[in-house]
């Protein structure tokens, strides 16, 4: 009876298989999926390279590999992701956080570095990574967030509880500001709104175009549909001097800045991501 492959052999063969199917970072996916099948950390694989895989492990691994080869997102298979060195659960249909969004957290923290206590709102909770990270890193901050998707709201609530911040964060299922707050006065309004132009979505990576929530991606014909609404409603929700911090698409900084300038905001600033692209805009209510 032929022996099963070792951990090293399985990773090597799987990397080639995923690469053949056009999967980005095939080695990384191969290692993460094998670690999942073995119920160990990815780093532990390197201590077990010469170990032969059991048949049941190999069967589970092949099942996940086939799914990944179809460009099904790795985070959905694993059921988790990491953001700002914090663990977050993930599930199908919920927007997958990108590393670039960490710049949004950094911008908020730099602009509000003297604030030990703050009230904030996040527009579009997704998996809860923005609100969860801000609350975890700032014990004196309290927030409310909402999402149109019941699945996203459910997942965000689970993530808040796992982080131990659910007592300071409220998550609601809603599709507008009006359903969330009445006379609130906020220190911070933060969001990573949909900003991909409708016509560009089909040209995105297959992982994104085929499997991620279109509602979380589609920013209308020019990708700017949500910013005027945020600018107008933010004016009534923020305290004087309150901060609005938004993720933006590459090449949108001037247009988004003009939207907020025309609504009377000041101290408008654009922040670049790790690739040198304009990724975040901050502004203050007068």
C-alpha positions in Angstrom: 0.0 0.0 0.0 1.5 3.3 -1.0 2.2 5.8 1.8 0.5 9.1 2.0 2.5 12.2 1.3 4.4 14.0 4.0 3.5 17.5 5.1 6.3 18.9 3.0 5.2 17.0 -0.1 1.6 17.9 0.3 2.4 21.6 0.6 4.6 21.5 -2.5 2.1 19.6 -4.6 -0.7 21.8 -3.5 1.2 25.0 -4.2 1.6 23.9 -7.8 -2.0 22.9 -8.1 -3.3 26.2 -6.9 -0.8 28.1 -9.0 -2.0 26.3 -12.1 -5.5 27.5 -11.3 -4.4 31.1 -11.0 -4.8 31.4 -7.2 -2.9 34.4 -5.7 -0.3 33.5 -3.1 -0.7 29.7 -3.7 1.9 28.7 -1.1 0.2 30.7 1.6 -3.2 29.2 0.8 -1.7 25.7 0.7 -0.1 26.1 4.1 -3.2 27.7 5.8 -5.5 24.9 4.5 -3.2 22.1 5.6 -2.8 23.7 9.0 -6.7 23.7 9.1 -6.8 20.0 8.2 -4.2 19.1 10.8 -5.8 21.4 13.4 -2.5 23.1 14.1 -0.9 26.5 13.5 0.7 27.3 10.2 4.1 27.6 11.9 3.7 24.2 13.4 3.7 22.7 9.8 7.5 23.4 9.7 8.0 21.2 12.7 6.0 18.4 11.1 7.4 18.5 7.5 8.5 14.9 7.5 5.2 13.6 9.0 3.0 11.5 6.7 -0.6 12.6 6.5 -3.4 10.4 7.6 -6.0 9.5 4.9 -8.8 11.4 6.6 -6.6 14.5 6.9 -5.7 14.2 3.2 -9.3 13.8 2.2 -10.3 16.9 4.2 -7.3 18.8 2.7 -8.2 17.9 -0.9 -11.8 19.1 -0.4 -10.6 22.5 0.8 -8.0 22.7 -2.0 -10.6 22.0 -4.6 -12.8 24.8 -3.2 -9.8 27.2 -3.1 -8.9 26.3 -6.7 -12.3 27.6 -7.7 -11.2 31.0 -6.2 -13.5 30.6 -3.2 -11.9 33.0 -0.7 -9.4 31.6 1.8 -11.0 33.5 4.7 -14.4 31.9 4.0 -12.9 28.4 4.1 -10.9 29.1 7.3 -13.9 30.9 8.9 -11.5 33.5 10.2 -9.1 36.3 9.4 -6.8 38.7 11.2 -6.9 42.5 11.3 -4.6 44.7 13.3 -3.2 41.6 14.9 -6.7 40.7 16.3 -8.6 37.6 15.4 -12.0 37.9 13.6 -14.5 35.3 12.6 -15.6 35.3 8.9 -18.5 33.8 7.0 -19.6 33.7 3.4 -21.3 36.8 2.1 -19.7 39.2 4.5 -17.1 41.6 3.2 -13.5 40.4 3.8 -11.3 43.0 5.4 -8.2 44.3 3.6 -4.9 45.2 5.2 -5.3 48.7 3.7 -8.2 49.4 6.0 -5.7 49.4 8.9 -4.7 52.9 7.7 -8.2 54.0 8.6 -7.7 52.9 12.2 -4.3 54.6 12.3 -5.7 57.8 10.9 -8.5 57.9 13.6 -6.0 57.2 16.3 -3.6 59.9 15.2 -6.4 62.5 14.9 -8.0 61.6 18.2 -4.9 60.7 20.2 -5.8 62.9 23.2 -9.3 61.4 23.5 -9.5 58.9 26.4 -13.3 58.8 26.1 -15.2 59.0 22.8 -18.5 58.1 21.2 -18.3 56.9 17.7 -20.5 55.4 14.9 -19.4 53.1 12.1 -21.5 53.0 9.0 -21.6 49.5 7.5 -20.4 47.1 10.2 -19.4 44.2 7.9 -17.7 41.7 10.2 -17.1 44.4 12.8 -13.4 44.8 12.3 -13.4 48.6 12.5 -15.6 49.1 15.5 -14.2 46.0 17.2 -10.6 47.2 16.8 -11.3 50.7 18.0 -13.1 49.5 21.1 -10.5 46.9 21.9 -7.6 49.4 21.6 -9.5 52.2 23.4 -11.2 51.0 26.6 -12.9 54.4 27.1 -14.5 54.5 23.7 -18.1 53.5 23.0 -19.7 52.9 19.7 -22.8 52.0 17.6 -22.7 50.5 14.2 -25.2 49.1 11.7 -25.4 47.0 8.6 -28.2 46.2 6.1 -27.2 42.5 6.2 -28.5 40.4 9.1 -25.6 37.9 8.4 -23.1 40.7 8.8 -24.7 42.0 12.0 -24.8 38.5 13.5 -21.1 38.0 12.7 -20.1 41.4 14.0 -22.0 40.7 17.3 -20.1 37.4 17.7 -16.8 39.1 17.0 -17.5 41.9 19.6 -18.3 39.3 22.2 -15.1 37.3 21.4 -13.0 40.5 21.8 -14.7 41.3 25.1 -16.1 44.7 23.8 -19.7 43.8 23.4 -20.7 45.8 26.5 -19.4 49.0 24.7 -20.6 48.4 21.2 -24.2 48.2 19.8 -24.9 46.6 16.5 -28.1 47.1 14.6 -29.7 45.8 11.4 -30.6 49.0 9.4 -30.0 50.6 6.1 -30.0 54.3 7.1 -28.8 56.7 9.8 -32.4 57.6 10.7 -33.1 54.0 11.9 -30.1 54.1 14.2 -30.0 57.4 16.1 -32.1 60.4 16.9 -30.3 63.3 18.6 -26.9 61.6 19.0 -23.8 63.8 19.1 -20.7 61.9 18.1 -17.0 62.5 18.4 -16.2 60.2 15.5 -18.0 59.0 12.4 -16.1 56.2 10.6 -16.8 54.1 7.6 -15.3 51.9 4.8 -18.3 52.5 2.4 -18.8 50.8 -0.9 -16.6 52.7 -3.4 -16.1 50.5 -6.4 -17.8 51.9 -9.6 -20.5 49.5 -10.7 -18.9 48.9 -14.1 -15.6 47.9 -12.5 -16.9 45.1 -10.2 -16.9 42.4 -12.9 -13.2 43.1 -13.6 -12.1 42.5 -10.0 -10.3 39.4 -8.9 -12.6 36.3 -9.1 -12.5 35.9 -5.3 -14.1 39.3 -5.0 -16.4 39.5 -8.1 -17.8 36.0 -7.7 -18.1 35.5 -3.9 -18.1 38.7 -1.9 -21.2 40.8 -1.1 -21.9 43.1 -4.1 -23.8 45.4 -1.7 -20.5 46.0 0.2 -18.6 46.8 -3.0 -20.9 48.7 -5.3 -20.5 52.5 -4.9 -22.7 53.4 -7.9 -21.7 54.6 -11.4 -18.7 56.7 -10.2 -18.0 54.9 -6.9 -19.0 58.1 -5.0 -22.7 57.4 -4.2 -22.3 57.1 -0.5 -20.1 60.1 0.3 -22.6 62.9 -0.1 -25.1 61.2 2.2 -22.3 60.7 4.9 -21.3 64.3 4.5 -24.8 65.6 5.0 -25.9 63.3 7.8 -22.5 63.6 9.5 -23.1 67.3 9.9 -26.1 66.7 12.1 -24.6 63.8 14.1 -21.1 65.1 14.9 -20.2 67.4 17.7 -18.4 70.7 16.7 -14.9 69.6 15.9 -16.0 66.0 15.5 -14.0 63.7 13.2 -15.2 61.9 10.1 -12.8 59.2 8.8 -13.5 57.3 5.6 -11.8 54.8 3.3 -11.7 55.9 -0.3 -10.8 54.4 -3.6 -7.6 55.1 -5.5 -8.1 58.4 -7.4 -11.2 59.5 -5.5 -9.5 61.8 -3.0 -10.1 65.1 -4.8 -13.8 64.3 -5.4 -14.5 63.1 -1.9 -12.6 66.1 -0.4 -14.7 68.5 -2.5 -17.9 66.8 -1.3 -17.0 67.4 2.3 -15.6 70.9 1.7 -18.8 71.9 0.1 -20.7 70.8 3.2 -18.5 73.0 5.4 -16.1 70.5 6.8 -12.5 71.7 7.5 -9.1 70.2 8.3 -9.5 67.8 5.3 -6.6 65.4 5.1 -5.7 62.4 2.8 -3.8 59.4 4.1 -1.9 57.0 1.8 -1.8 53.2 2.3 1.3 51.0 2.4 1.4 51.0 -1.4 1.5 54.7 -1.7 -2.2 55.0 -2.8 -4.6 57.6 -1.4 -6.7 55.4 0.9 -8.3 57.4 3.7 -9.8 60.9 4.1 -10.4 62.6 7.4 -12.2 65.9 8.0 -13.7 67.8 10.9 -17.1 69.4 11.4 -16.8 73.1 12.0 
